[in-house]
Amino acid sequence: MTKLTLGSHPFLLGFDQLERLVERTAKSGNEGYPPFNIEQTSEHSFRITLAVAGFAESDLSITVEDRQLVVRGRQTDDSDGRVFLHRGIAARQFQRSFVLADGVEVGGATMENGLLHVDLKRAKPETIVQTIEITKA
C-alpha cells in the first residue's frame, strides 16, 4: 500500500511546498520555553508575545529565515564572585521558531515589562481574474 502525501494528491497540484512546511513545523520541537501568546490585533495583523523576563534587548535576536521567524535569546552569566544559597533563576538560552505564511511580514518588535512583542502584518490579497484564451493546436 502506497502512502498518499499531500503533494502527490491529483487535485492538489503545486502544494508540495505546503507539505514541507508542515514537516518543518512538526520538527521544530520547541520545549515550551519561553512561554508565548499569539493574538490577532486586527483583521490583517497579529502579535506574538514572548515572556523573556531577565533578558535585555541586547540578549535577543529576531531573524526571518526562509519564511520562518526565529527568536533567539542568550544571557551572559554574570555570577562571577557571587555566592548563591539558592539559584532558581538560571541564565539559559532559547530559540523559538514560528513558520510564517506567504504574505506575512514582520512589522516590528518592542520590549515592555519583560515581554517581547513581535508584530506581524499580512498583506491584503488582491483578487485576480485571469481569462485564458483557447487556441487551436
CYANA upper distance limits for C-alpha pairs under 8 A (distance plus 0.5 A):
  4 LEU  CA      8 SER  CA      6.96
  4 LEU  CA      9 HIS  CA      7.14
  5 THR  CA      9 HIS  CA      6.92
  5 THR  CA     19 GLU  CA      8.44
  6 LEU  CA     12 LEU  CA      7.59
  6 LEU  CA     15 PHE  CA      7.38
  6 LEU  CA     16 ASP  CA      7.15
  6 LEU  CA     19 GLU  CA      6.58
  7 GLY  CA     12 LEU  CA      7.13
  7 GLY  CA     13 LEU  CA      7.50
  7 GLY  CA     14 GLY  CA      7.36
  7 GLY  CA     15 PHE  CA      5.74
  7 GLY  CA     16 ASP  CA      4.51
  7 GLY  CA     17 GLN  CA      8.19
  7 GLY  CA     18 LEU  CA      8.35
  7 GLY  CA     19 GLU  CA      6.91
  8 SER  CA     12 LEU  CA      7.89
  8 SER  CA     13 LEU  CA      8.22
  8 SER  CA     16 ASP  CA      8.03
  9 HIS  CA     13 LEU  CA      7.88
 15 PHE  CA     19 GLU  CA      7.24
 16 ASP  CA     20 ARG  CA      6.98
 17 GLN  CA     21 LEU  CA      6.67
 18 LEU  CA     22 VAL  CA      6.78
 19 GLU  CA     23 GLU  CA      6.81
 20 ARG  CA     24 ARG  CA      6.61
 21 LEU  CA     25 THR  CA      6.70
 21 LEU  CA     99 VAL  CA      8.19
 22 VAL  CA     26 ALA  CA      6.73
 23 GLU  CA     27 LYS  CA      6.79
 24 ARG  CA     28 SER  CA      6.84
 25 THR  CA     98 PHE  CA      8.31
 25 THR  CA     99 VAL  CA      7.24
 28 SER  CA     97 SER  CA      7.43
 30 ASN  CA     95 GLN  CA      8.25
 30 ASN  CA     96 ARG  CA      6.93
 30 ASN  CA     97 SER  CA      8.15
 33 TYR  CA     94 PHE  CA      7.48
 33 TYR  CA     96 ARG  CA      8.50
 34 PRO  CA     50 LEU  CA      6.87
 34 PRO  CA     51 ALA  CA      6.39
 34 PRO  CA     52 VAL  CA      7.05
 34 PRO  CA     94 PHE  CA      7.88
 34 PRO  CA     96 ARG  CA      8.33
 35 PRO  CA     50 LEU  CA      6.46
 35 PRO  CA     51 ALA  CA      6.28
 36 PHE  CA     48 ILE  CA      7.39
 36 PHE  CA     49 THR  CA      5.87
 36 PHE  CA     50 LEU  CA      4.80
 36 PHE  CA     51 ALA  CA      6.69
 37 ASN  CA     47 ARG  CA      8.49
 37 ASN  CA     48 ILE  CA      6.20
 37 ASN  CA     49 THR  CA      5.63
 37 ASN  CA     50 LEU  CA      7.11
 38 ILE  CA     46 PHE  CA      7.54
 38 ILE  CA     47 ARG  CA      6.22
 38 ILE  CA     48 ILE  CA      5.03
 38 ILE  CA     49 THR  CA      6.93
 39 GLU  CA     46 PHE  CA      6.15
 39 GLU  CA     47 ARG  CA      5.82
 39 GLU  CA     48 ILE  CA      7.06
 40 GLN  CA     45 SER  CA      6.63
 40 GLN  CA     46 PHE  CA      4.87
 40 GLN  CA     47 ARG  CA      6.86
 41 THR  CA     45 SER  CA      6.07
 41 THR  CA     46 PHE  CA      5.70
 41 THR  CA     47 ARG  CA      7.07
 42 SER  CA     46 PHE  CA      7.46
 44 HIS  CA    121 LYS  CA      6.48
 44 HIS  CA    122 ARG  CA      5.64
 44 HIS  CA    123 ALA  CA      7.52
 44 HIS  CA    124 LYS  CA      7.58
 45 SER  CA    119 ASP  CA      7.81
 45 SER  CA    120 LEU  CA      6.05
 45 SER  CA    121 LYS  CA      4.89
 45 SER  CA    122 ARG  CA      6.41
 46 PHE  CA    119 ASP  CA      6.44
 46 PHE  CA    120 LEU  CA      5.55
 46 PHE  CA    121 LYS  CA      6.93
 47 ARG  CA    117 HIS  CA      6.98
 47 ARG  CA    118 VAL  CA      6.10
 47 ARG  CA    119 ASP  CA      5.01
 47 ARG  CA    120 LEU  CA      6.45
 48 ILE  CA    117 HIS  CA      6.25
 48 ILE  CA    118 VAL  CA      5.63
 48 ILE  CA    119 ASP  CA      6.99
 48 ILE  CA    120 LEU  CA      8.36
 49 THR  CA    115 LEU  CA      6.85
 49 THR  CA    116 LEU  CA      5.97
 49 THR  CA    117 HIS  CA      5.00
 49 THR  CA    118 VAL  CA      6.87
 50 LEU  CA    115 LEU  CA      6.14
 50 LEU  CA    116 LEU  CA      5.63
 50 LEU  CA    117 HIS  CA      7.13
 51 ALA  CA    114 GLY  CA      6.68
 51 ALA  CA    115 LEU  CA      5.26
 51 ALA  CA    116 LEU  CA      7.00
 52 VAL  CA    114 GLY  CA      5.86
 52 VAL  CA    115 LEU  CA      6.11
 52 VAL  CA    116 LEU  CA      7.01
 53 ALA  CA    113 ASN  CA      8.24
 53 ALA  CA    114 GLY  CA      4.76
 53 ALA  CA    115 LEU  CA      7.29
 54 GLY  CA    114 GLY  CA      7.40
 55 PHE  CA     59 ASP  CA      6.34
 55 PHE  CA     60 LEU  CA      7.69
 55 PHE  CA     73 GLY  CA      7.87
 55 PHE  CA     74 ARG  CA      8.36
 55 PHE  CA     75 GLN  CA      6.95
 55 PHE  CA    114 GLY  CA      7.91
 56 ALA  CA     60 LEU  CA      7.45
 57 GLU  CA    111 MET  CA      7.76
 59 ASP  CA     73 GLY  CA      6.08
 59 ASP  CA     74 ARG  CA      5.75
 59 ASP  CA     75 GLN  CA      6.22
 59 ASP  CA     76 THR  CA      8.43
 60 LEU  CA     71 VAL  CA      7.64
 60 LEU  CA     72 ARG  CA      6.15
 60 LEU  CA     73 GLY  CA      4.98
 60 LEU  CA     74 ARG  CA      7.05
 61 SER  CA     71 VAL  CA      6.30
 61 SER  CA     72 ARG  CA      5.72
 61 SER  CA     73 GLY  CA      7.01
 62 ILE  CA     69 LEU  CA      7.71
 62 ILE  CA     70 VAL  CA      6.27
 62 ILE  CA     71 VAL  CA      5.10
 62 ILE  CA     72 ARG  CA      6.98
 63 THR  CA     69 LEU  CA      6.40
 63 THR  CA     70 VAL  CA      5.79
 63 THR  CA     71 VAL  CA      7.12
 64 VAL  CA     68 GLN  CA      5.88
 64 VAL  CA     69 LEU  CA      5.00
 64 VAL  CA     70 VAL  CA      6.58
 65 GLU  CA     69 LEU  CA      7.00
 65 GLU  CA     70 VAL  CA      7.78
 67 ARG  CA     99 VAL  CA      6.62
 67 ARG  CA    100 LEU  CA      5.77
 67 ARG  CA    101 ALA  CA      7.56
 67 ARG  CA    102 ASP  CA      8.00
 68 GLN  CA     97 SER  CA      7.02
 68 GLN  CA     98 PHE  CA      6.13
 68 GLN  CA     99 VAL  CA      4.89
 68 GLN  CA    100 LEU  CA      6.08
 69 LEU  CA     97 SER  CA      6.08
 69 LEU  CA     98 PHE  CA      5.51
 69 LEU  CA     99 VAL  CA      6.64
 69 LEU  CA    100 LEU  CA      7.20
 70 VAL  CA     95 GLN  CA      7.31
 70 VAL  CA     96 ARG  CA      6.22
 70 VAL  CA     97 SER  CA      5.00
 70 VAL  CA     98 PHE  CA      7.01
 71 VAL  CA     95 GLN  CA      6.15
 71 VAL  CA     96 ARG  CA      5.68
 71 VAL  CA     97 SER  CA      6.93
 72 ARG  CA     93 GLN  CA      7.92
 72 ARG  CA     94 PHE  CA      6.13
 72 ARG  CA     95 GLN  CA      4.91
 72 ARG  CA     96 ARG  CA      6.99
 73 GLY  CA     93 GLN  CA      5.74
 73 GLY  CA     94 PHE  CA      5.70
 73 GLY  CA     95 GLN  CA      7.01
 74 ARG  CA     92 ARG  CA      7.11
 74 ARG  CA     93 GLN  CA      4.94
 74 ARG  CA     94 PHE  CA      7.30
 75 GLN  CA     91 ALA  CA      6.13
 75 GLN  CA     92 ARG  CA      6.73
 75 GLN  CA     93 GLN  CA      6.83
 76 THR  CA     91 ALA  CA      7.45
 77 ASP  CA     91 ALA  CA      6.56
 79 SER  CA     83 VAL  CA      8.41
100 LEU  CA    104 VAL  CA      6.59
100 LEU  CA    105 GLU  CA      8.43
103 GLY  CA    122 ARG  CA      6.02
103 GLY  CA    123 ALA  CA      6.00
104 VAL  CA    120 LEU  CA      7.01
104 VAL  CA    121 LYS  CA      6.02
104 VAL  CA    122 ARG  CA      4.77
104 VAL  CA    123 ALA  CA      7.02
105 GLU  CA    120 LEU  CA      6.12
105 GLU  CA    121 LYS  CA      5.84
105 GLU  CA    122 ARG  CA      6.82
105 GLU  CA    123 ALA  CA      8.44
106 VAL  CA    118 VAL  CA      7.72
106 VAL  CA    119 ASP  CA      6.48
106 VAL  CA    120 LEU  CA      5.01
106 VAL  CA    121 LYS  CA      6.80
107 GLY  CA    118 VAL  CA      8.05
107 GLY  CA    119 ASP  CA      5.70
107 GLY  CA    120 LEU  CA      5.69
107 GLY  CA    121 LYS  CA      6.54
108 GLY  CA    118 VAL  CA      6.46
108 GLY  CA    119 ASP  CA      5.92
108 GLY  CA    120 LEU  CA      7.90
109 ALA  CA    116 LEU  CA      7.55
109 ALA  CA    117 HIS  CA      5.93
109 ALA  CA    118 VAL  CA      4.86
109 ALA  CA    119 ASP  CA      6.59
110 THR  CA    116 LEU  CA      6.40
110 THR  CA    117 HIS  CA      5.69
110 THR  CA    118 VAL  CA      7.18
111 MET  CA    115 LEU  CA      6.19
111 MET  CA    116 LEU  CA      5.08
111 MET  CA    117 HIS  CA      6.67
112 GLU  CA    116 LEU  CA      7.02
112 GLU  CA    117 HIS  CA      8.28
